[in-house]
Amino acid sequence: MVRNKQVKLVAESISRAGLVVDTVESVVPSFIATQQVEGDYCILDPNAAKSNDVSVICAGKESCSSGYSIDRTNFDYFAIEFIASGQCELILNGQHQEVVSAGGFFIYGPNTAHTIRTLGAEPMTKYFVDFSGAEALKRMQEFDLSEGCMFYAGNRRWIQDIFEQFLECRQISRLKASRLCEQLLKLLFVRLSTDRSITGKAQSYSNETFTRCWRYIQENYLEIHSIDEVSKACSVNGVYISRLFKRYASETPYQLLTRLKVCHAAELIVRENLSVKHVGAVVGYHDPYHFSRVFKRVNGLSPKQYANLIRRVSSKTSTE
């Protein structure tokens, strides 16, 4: 019942992202993270869950910039999130880490610490629904859903249509919206359970393989010189790795490796007074001319131009 750029309704108190808004008039609600590019929301009565078995508290669609990051130790409600485009890094309870791409779902709640960060330069678009009530956990378990699970749905169109119907509920009275949203939540449970049972195993294997390769590059990029090394280390065919990145990521494995190396080099240039040759060698480029070309392709500036720019900015800042 709230739009980011076109606020149409005064909403009651609701907690999201650790913040509370009592009323909404003509400003963006304070529970919306600042990194979000645009948001569209249906906010219902947060007190309804106290008297109902299961009640929808809030549903929304958010387009999040490349810098979006949220880190919570707990949450007031159960939440189901669906990635419509882009990708994010997901950490649940500080242990379980996944790269979630378009078509991916994850569930968290009052007992799940969670961190969500966008990955790559492409903005991430996601839908969510928050719900609560005495029977909420039981209802999820009836459909083999639980806090902390992550999976991919086979039929994204049906799922996305359900989330869009949640948002349409802001156009009707709150009482009717609450009742309709409860039915939509049940329908979502059914769709997720059905799609998950059909596609879960195949999707899970491919995503786990992608995550394993992605994580290996993230953790070892300074020592990696080619994607063939990733292929051997992860026991995955190089062509298949490229296929997985095309499916789950917004960049190729080579682009990821190059970006990580160049970002590390840029940090060395900022922190240390090292020669271009030395910095290039540290990140695995022993030919300084090749390193300069790669650095410029990623950053738009050569290493020397980048270093000079940093020095000028630092000098100007120190004299002000």
N, C-alpha and C positions, 0 to 999 in steps of 0.2 A: 504494500500500500504506500510505498515511498519510491520515488524516482530520484536519481542523483541530480538531474538537471531540471526536473519538473516535479517538484514536491507537491503532492495533491492531498495529503491527509495528515492530520495531527495524530501521531502514534503515541501509544502508551509506553511506559518504561519497558525497555528490553535490553538485555545484556548480550553483546557480541564483541569479540576481540578485547574483552576485559573492560569495556567502557559502557556507560549507561546514558541513555537519552530519555528525558522525561516528556518533552514535547518536540515536535518538528513543525516548523512554520515554513520559512523560505530559505533554509540553509541545509547543507548536506549533513545528514545525521552523524553524530559523533562516534557511533560504533562502526563507521566505515573506515577501513585502513587508508592512510593517505596515499599509498602506492597505487591504489586502484584507479584505473583510467575512467571507468564508468560502471555504475551499478544500477540494478533494477530490483525492487524488493516488494514483497507482500508481507506485512507485519501484522500478526494477529495478537490476541490477548495472552500475555505470558502467564497470567494467573489461571487460565482455563485448565491447565494441566493438573492443578491441585484438586479439581473436582471430577475430571474425566480420566478414563482409563489410558487413553492416548490422545494427545492433542498436538497439532502443528503449531509451532510458535512463530516461525519465520521461514520464508523461502526467498531465494534470490538468484540473480545472475550477475556475475562480476567479471569485468575485463581487467586483468591485473598486469601492470607493467613488468619489465624485466627485473626491476629491483624489489618486487613484492616479496615479503617474508613475514611470516607470523609464527610466533613461538609461544605455546600455552602449556602450562603444567596441568590444567584441568579445564573443564567447560561445564556450563550449567545444564546443557541439554545433550541429547543424542543428535548426531549430525551425519547426514549422508552427502558426500560431495562427488560431483561428476565432472570430469575434465572434457570439455567440448572441443577445445583446440589448444595448441601449445603443449607444454609439459612442465612438470614440477618435480622437485625432490621431496620425498615424504619420509619423515622419521617418526615412528610411533613408539612411545614409551622408551625413547632413548636407545633402542636396540634395532628395531626393524626398519631398514632403509630401502626405499624403492625409488625408481624413476617412473612416474606415472604420466602416460601420454594420453592423447585423445582417445576417448572410449573407456578410460579407466575410472573406477569407483573406489572410494575408501570410506570407512565408517569410524567415527570416534565418538567419545562421550565423556561422562563425568569421571571415568576411571582411566582415561587415555591421555597421557601427555603427547603432544604432537607438534611437529614443526613442518611448515609448508613453505617452500621457496620456489619461485619460478626459475627455469633453466633456459639458457639461450637468449637470443635477442628478441625472439618473437613473443608478443604478449600472450598471456594465458587467459582463456575464457573458461569459466567454470560455473556450474549450477550447484546449489545446495538446498537442503531442507533441514531445519532444526525442529525436533519434536521431543516431547516429554510425557510423563504420566506413569502411574503405578504399574501399568501393564506393558509399558513400552519395550522393555528388554525381553519379556516373554513373547510378545508379538514378533519381534525380530527373530528370536530363536526358532519359532514355528516355521520360518522360511529359511532356516540355516544361515541367518545373518547374525553378526556379532560385532562388538567393538574391536577395533584393531585389524579388521580384515580388509584386504585390497584385491580387486579382481577386475576383469574386463567384461563388458556386456557385448553380446553378439549383435543386437539390433539397436544401434544408437538412435535411430529416428524415433522409434516408439518411446524410448526413455526420455529423449529431449522433448518430445511432445508433452509428456506428463509434467515435466518441470515448467514448460511454458504455460500449461493449464493452471499450475500453482500461481503463477504471476498474474494470470487473468482474473483470479479471485479478488484482486484488489478493487475490481470494478463493481462488486456487489456488496450488500450489507455484511457487517462483520459476523453476524450470527450465521447467515447462509454460507459465507466464506469459510468459517470454521468447520461447518458440517461437510462442505464439499472437499476441503483440504484433507479431512480425515479419510474420506473415501479415496482420494487420489493417493494418499500415503499407502493405503492397503493395496491399491493397484500397483504402485511402485514396488512394494515388497514382492508381489506376485511376479512382475516382469523381471526383476533382478534375480529372483530365485530360479525362474525358468531359463533365462538366458545364461545364467552362471552354470547351471547343470549341463547345458549343451556345449558351451564354448570354454568352460573353465580350464580344462586340462591343457589344451593346445595353447591357449592364450597365456596361461601361467608359465609354461615351459619357455616360450619365445621371449616373454618379458623378463623372466629370470636370467636367461642367457644374455639378453641385451644389458641388463643391469650389471651382470658380472663383468662383461667387457667394458662397459662405461666406467665402472668403479675402478677396474684395473688401470685404465688410462688416467683417471683422475689421481690415483695414488702413485703412479710410476712414470708420469710424463717426462720427467727429466732424464730418465734412463732409456726411454723408448725412442728408437730412431725410425721405425717403420711400423705399419699396421701388421705386417707379417709377424713381427715379434709379439703383438697382441694375440694374433691368431694362434701361435704356438703356445703361449703362456696360458691361454684360456681353453685350448683344445677345441677351437671353433674355426671352421672354414672361413677364409677371408672374404669370399663372396657372400657368404651367409651373414657375416658381421655387417657388411655394407647394406645388405637387405634389411637387417634389423634396425640399423640407424635410420634408414629411409622411412621405416614404418613408425618408429617410436621417437625419433629425435628430429630437431630442426636443422641439424648440420651433419655432415659426414664424419666418420671416425677420424679421418685425416684433418678435417677442419677443427674438430675438437682438440686433437693433439697439438696442432699449430697454435690455436688460440691460447691454450694453457701455457705453452712455452713462451709465447710473446708476452703474455700478461706477467709471467714471472720475470722475464727480462726487463719489462717496464718498471717493475717494482725495484729491481736491482739498480736501474738507472736513477730512480728517485732517491734510494737510500744510500747508495755507494757511488764513489767517484771512480768508476772502472772504465777501461777502454771498451770500445765496441767489440773488439776481438775477444777480450776476456769474457764479457757478458754473453756473447754468442756461444763461446765454448762451454760455459756453464750450463746453458739450456740445450746443448747438443748440436750446435751449428759451428763447425770448425772452419768453414769458409766465411770470413767476415762479409764478403760481398753478397753471397747468397743469403746470409742472415739479414743484412740490411734490406734486401729486396722483400724477404718474407715479412719482416717487421713493418715495412712501409705498406705492404699489401693489407695487413691487418689493422694498423693504427692510422694510416694515411700520412704518416711522417716517418722519415728515416730515424734510426737511433740517435744520430747526432742532432737532428732537428728537434727531436723529442727532448733530448737532454738540455739543449739551449732554451727551449720553451719553458721547461721546468725551472731552470736557473733564473730566467727573466721574471717569471711569476713569483718565485721565492724572494728575489731581490726587491721587487715592487712591494710585496707584502711586508717585508721587514722594515722598509723605509716609511711605511704609512703609519 
